[in-house]
Amino acid sequence: MDKIFVIYWSQSGNTEAMAEAVGRGITAAGKEAVLTRAEDASAADLADAKCYAMGCPAMGAEVLEESVMDPFVTEAEAVSGGKTVALFGSYGWGDGQWMRDWVDRMSGSGATVLNGEGLICQEMPDEAALAECEALGKQLASL
């Protein structure tokens, strides 16, 4: 069974809930979802991957979490060329600028961002947002 990594950072559990839903979608599509918190992940795991997902909420002034996730993303950029990446996360304020910046960053590393944008939801994901996350996982697994 093909493994698809879902690497995420979550402070309040909102992005973790999204990651779990992405994982359910991957599993429903017949692939193995490997959910890993960013602090336990290694960019080396992504080197041979065709695709993967990353999730992080907006922090501070709409940026990625700076002590764990941002350094991981920097490492992932080095192995992302030619891969498809699904991005997701929750936010509590702002308009999603952190996600637009993240999409630009991953595209700049040579990755293709699935659907050309990240999937975001405000605060705790509701049933509709979780369904979108599951659909994102299925779509990623279909590649």
N, C-alpha and C positions, 0 to 999 in steps of 0.2 A: 504494500500500500504506500502510495506517495505521501510524504510528510510535507505539511505546509506550516511554517512557523507563524505564530501570532504573538508578537512581542509588544508589551505594553507597560506603561507606568500609570498608576492610579493612586490618588490620595484619598478620595472619599468613597471610592467604590463604583462611581458612575462609569468611568472608562473601563474598569474591570468587567462590569456587566456587559458593556458593548463587546469587549474581547471575547467573553464567553459566548455571546450570540454569534459573533463571526465564526468562532470555533464550531458551534452547532451547525452552521451552514456548511462549513467545510466537510464535517463528518456526514451530514445528510447527503452530500454530493459524492460520497464514497472515498474521500481522502482522509488521511490522519491529521488532525489538528494538534499542533504542539504549542500549547499556551505557555508562555514564559514571561515572567516579570523581567523588566529591563535590567534590573540589578543582578539577575541570574543568567542573562543572555550573553552570547558571544557572537560578534559579527562573523566569526569563522563558520558558525552554523549556517550562515546565509550564503557562503561562497559558492556552493554547488546548487543552491535553490534556484528554480526558474521563477518563482514568485513567492511573496510573503506579505504579511500585514504588520503594520505598526500602529499603536494607539497611544495617545497622550492628550491629557486635557490642556486647556489654555491655562497658563499660570501668569502671575504678575501682570505686566503690561502686554498681554496676549503674546506670550512666548512659550516654547517648550519648557518643561521642567528642566532646570539648569544643572543640577548636580548628578543626575543619573541618566535621564533620557537624552538630553542634548549631547553628552559625550558618546552615548551609544549610537545615536544617529550619525555623528561624525565618523565613527568607525564603519557603520553600515554604508555610508556614502562610497567608501573605497571599494566595496564589492557589489555595488548596485547597478553598475553599467549593464544594459541589456536585459535587466530583470523587470518584472511588473510588480509594483508595490501598491497595496491597498492601505490608505491612511484613514484613521478615524479618531474621534475624541469628543469629549464633552466640554462645555464652557458655561460660565455663569454670567458673563457680561461681555460687552463688545459685540463685534459683528463677524467674527470668524477670521480675523486677520492672521492669527497664528497659523491657521490651517492653510491659508493661501500662501503664506511665506514658506511653510513646510513643503507644500506641493512644488513651489518654485525651486526650493533647495534640492529636493529629490530629482526633479526633472533635470536640474543643472548637473547632477551627478551621473546622468545618462540613463536613469531609470524611467520607465513609463508608469505614470500614476494611473491606476485603474479608474476609468471614467473621467480622467482629466481633473478630478477634484477629490478632496477628502470628504468623508461622511461625518457630519457633526450633529450634535443634539444639545439642547440647553438643559443643564442640570441632569437629574436622574432620567435615563431613557425610559420612555413609556412603551407600551406594547407596539405601537407603530414604529418607533425608532428601533426597537429590538428586532422587529421583522425586517427592517431595512438592513440591519447588521447581518442577520442570517442570510439575506439575499446577496449581500456583498461577499460573504464567505462562499456561498454557492458559486457565484460568478468567478471568484478567484480560483476555486477548485476546478472550474471548467476549462481553464487555460491549458 
